[in-house]
Amino acid sequence: MDIYPIDSEKIYLSSDYLTLDCEDGPKSLKIGEWLLVDPVRIHKMIVKEKVLKVDQNEVFAPLVSKLRRADYEYYLKITGLNMMIDFPGYSSEIRARIPYDTDPIAFYKWWRKGKHENQVYLSPAYQFMLFQKVSAMEPKIMLKKDLEFLKSF
């Protein structure tokens, strides 16, 4: 088997080979095949570890699509407030960041009280900022657990 170690200077295309360690030993596949076999691992190598550089259009865009199907929870976490959502008052999908930033009360009602937490992942830091804004503007609409979350800081 040929070995293709990561070349930190190379920008990989989907047809380029890469060897990664797997449970049953080293495995060499084209980048395009790795997107199908282990998209989360490839994403982490690109975004978090920054050890793999890939072509944005040929590799990264399809990777995000594969993540959505392969591991939706991971996809939600990496997308966060950039998730496209159907939000009341808008004629088409918008980024969750728009109502989060411009109308925190409406976003809170939609996200928490409307039971849409599974559509947009908010890290604890973003939850804290949202709860702070809503608490300052209209504390009576907040759930008890969210007020307690604020008090814990």
C-alpha positions as CSV (number, residue, x, y, z in Angstrom):
1,M,0.0,0.0,0.0
2,D,1.3,3.5,-0.9
3,I,1.4,6.0,2.0
4,Y,0.4,9.6,1.5
5,P,1.2,11.6,4.6
6,I,-0.3,15.1,5.2
7,D,1.6,17.8,3.3
8,S,1.0,21.0,5.3
9,E,1.9,23.1,2.2
10,K,-0.5,21.4,-0.2
11,I,-4.1,22.5,-0.9
12,Y,-5.9,19.2,-1.4
13,L,-8.4,18.5,-4.1
14,S,-11.0,15.7,-4.0
15,S,-8.8,13.5,-6.2
16,D,-5.7,13.7,-4.0
17,Y,-4.8,10.8,-1.8
18,L,-4.3,11.0,1.9
19,T,-3.3,8.3,4.4
20,L,-4.8,8.3,7.9
21,D,-4.4,6.0,10.8
22,C,-7.6,3.9,11.4
23,E,-8.5,1.2,13.9
24,D,-7.3,-1.5,11.5
25,G,-4.1,0.4,10.5
26,P,-3.2,3.1,8.0
27,K,-5.7,3.6,5.2
28,S,-5.1,5.6,2.0
29,L,-8.1,7.1,0.2
30,K,-8.8,10.0,-2.1
31,I,-10.0,13.1,-0.1
32,G,-13.4,12.8,-1.8
33,E,-13.7,9.3,-0.4
34,W,-12.6,10.4,3.1
35,L,-15.5,12.9,2.9
36,L,-17.9,9.9,2.7
37,V,-16.0,7.6,5.2
38,D,-15.2,10.1,8.0
39,P,-16.4,13.7,7.3
40,V,-16.3,14.7,11.0
41,R,-12.6,13.7,11.2
42,I,-11.7,15.6,8.0
43,H,-13.6,18.7,9.2
44,K,-11.8,18.7,12.5
45,M,-8.4,18.3,10.7
46,I,-9.3,21.4,8.5
47,V,-11.0,23.7,11.0
48,K,-9.9,22.7,14.5
49,E,-6.4,21.2,14.1
50,K,-5.6,23.2,11.0
51,V,-3.3,20.4,9.7
52,L,-5.2,19.9,6.4
53,K,-5.7,22.6,3.7
54,V,-8.4,21.9,1.1
55,D,-9.9,23.6,-1.9
56,Q,-13.0,25.6,-0.7
57,N,-15.2,24.8,-3.6
58,E,-14.2,21.3,-4.5
59,V,-13.7,19.9,-1.0
60,F,-15.0,22.1,1.8
61,A,-18.4,22.9,0.4
62,P,-19.3,19.2,-0.2
63,L,-17.8,18.4,3.2
64,V,-20.3,20.6,5.0
65,S,-23.2,18.9,3.1
66,K,-21.9,15.5,4.1
67,L,-21.6,16.6,7.7
68,R,-25.3,17.5,7.8
69,R,-26.2,14.0,6.8
70,A,-23.5,12.1,8.6
71,D,-23.6,13.7,12.1
72,Y,-26.4,16.3,12.5
73,E,-25.5,17.1,16.1
74,Y,-21.9,17.9,15.1
75,Y,-23.3,19.9,12.1
76,L,-25.6,21.9,14.4
77,K,-22.7,22.8,16.7
78,I,-20.3,23.9,14.0
79,T,-23.1,25.9,12.3
80,G,-24.5,27.7,15.4
81,L,-26.0,31.0,14.6
82,N,-25.1,30.7,10.9
83,M,-27.9,28.0,10.6
84,M,-30.5,29.0,8.1
85,I,-34.0,29.0,9.8
86,D,-37.6,29.8,9.0
87,F,-38.3,32.6,11.4
88,P,-41.7,34.3,11.8
89,G,-42.0,37.6,9.9
90,Y,-39.5,36.7,7.2
91,S,-40.6,35.5,3.7
92,S,-37.6,33.1,3.3
93,E,-35.0,31.4,5.4
94,I,-32.5,33.6,7.2
95,R,-29.4,33.1,9.3
96,A,-30.3,32.6,13.0
97,R,-27.9,35.4,13.9
98,I,-30.2,38.0,12.4
99,P,-33.1,37.7,14.9
100,Y,-30.7,36.7,17.7
101,D,-28.9,40.1,17.2
102,T,-31.8,42.3,16.2
103,D,-34.8,41.0,18.2
104,P,-33.5,38.9,21.1
105,I,-37.0,38.7,22.7
106,A,-38.6,37.3,19.6
107,F,-35.6,34.9,19.1
108,Y,-35.8,33.7,22.7
109,K,-39.6,33.0,22.4
110,W,-39.0,31.2,19.1
111,W,-35.9,29.3,20.2
112,R,-36.7,28.4,23.8
113,K,-40.5,28.7,24.2
114,G,-41.2,27.6,20.7
115,K,-39.2,24.5,21.3
116,H,-36.7,25.1,18.4
117,E,-33.5,24.4,20.4
118,N,-32.9,21.4,18.2
119,Q,-32.7,23.7,15.1
120,V,-30.1,26.2,16.4
121,Y,-27.2,25.2,18.7
122,L,-26.3,28.0,21.1
123,S,-23.1,27.5,23.1
124,P,-23.4,28.3,26.8
125,A,-21.7,31.7,26.1
126,Y,-24.3,32.6,23.5
127,Q,-27.1,31.4,25.7
128,F,-25.8,33.6,28.5
129,M,-25.6,36.7,26.2
130,L,-29.2,36.0,25.0
131,F,-30.6,35.4,28.5
132,Q,-28.9,38.6,29.7
133,K,-30.4,40.7,27.0
134,V,-33.9,39.2,27.4
135,S,-33.7,39.5,31.2
136,A,-32.8,43.2,30.9
137,M,-35.6,43.9,28.4
138,E,-38.5,41.6,29.5
139,P,-37.6,39.3,32.4
140,K,-41.1,38.0,32.9
141,I,-41.1,36.0,29.7
142,M,-38.0,34.0,30.8
143,L,-38.2,30.4,32.0
144,K,-37.1,29.8,35.6
145,K,-34.3,27.5,34.5
146,D,-32.9,30.3,32.3
147,L,-33.0,32.8,35.1
148,E,-31.2,30.3,37.3
149,F,-28.6,29.8,34.6
150,L,-27.9,33.6,34.6
151,K,-27.7,33.7,38.4
152,S,-25.1,30.9,38.3
153,F,-22.5,33.4,37.0
